[in-house]
Amino acid sequence: MKRQVGGQKMQATKLFTIDLTKIRGKGDFSCPKCGVKISPNEKTGRTYRILEAVMKQNQLEGIMLQCSRCDSQIHLTGFRALNMTR
């Protein structure tokens, strides 16, 4: 879906879901749209920003991120399973 605002076309925000239990390594993954590496160790905000943390019964259930390069929104899931393995 594209909208036109002030004579400019705006791209609709893409929404992706990534299940952390399906990736290998220490939590790094690539943005599904532009491929930029997103790492939980990156704290500067250059590659992504956290939009929302989803809590359920005082446990982290998911995180909604936004890629700083392409503005895609990425919903991270799988935190409950990760907590159970620790």
Secondary structure as the mmCIF struct_conf table of DSSP 4:
data_model
#
loop_
_struct_conf.conf_type_id
_struct_conf.id
_struct_conf.beg_label_comp_id
_struct_conf.beg_label_asym_id
_struct_conf.beg_label_seq_id
_struct_conf.end_label_comp_id
_struct_conf.end_label_asym_id
_struct_conf.end_label_seq_id
STRN STRN1 ARG A 3 VAL A 5
TURN_TY1_P TURN_TY1_P1 GLY A 6 GLY A 7
STRN STRN2 GLN A 8 MET A 10
HELX_LH_PP_P HELX_LH_PP_P1 GLN A 11 LYS A 14
STRN STRN3 LEU A 15 ASP A 19
HELX_RH_3T_P HELX_RH_3T_P1 LEU A 20 LYS A 22
BEND BEND1 ILE A 23 ILE A 23
BEND BEND2 GLY A 25 GLY A 27
STRN STRN4 PHE A 29 SER A 30
TURN_TY1_P TURN_TY1_P2 PRO A 32 CYS A 34
STRN STRN5 LYS A 37 ILE A 38
TURN_TY1_P TURN_TY1_P3 PRO A 40 ASN A 41
BEND BEND3 THR A 44 THR A 47
STRN STRN6 TYR A 48 LYS A 56
TURN_TY1_P TURN_TY1_P4 GLN A 57 ASN A 58
STRN STRN7 GLN A 59 CYS A 67
TURN_TY1_P TURN_TY1_P5 SER A 68 CYS A 70
STRN STRN8 GLN A 73 THR A 77
HELX_RH_AL_P HELX_RH_AL_P1 PHE A 79 MET A 84
TURN_TY1_P TURN_TY1_P6 THR A 85 THR A 85
#
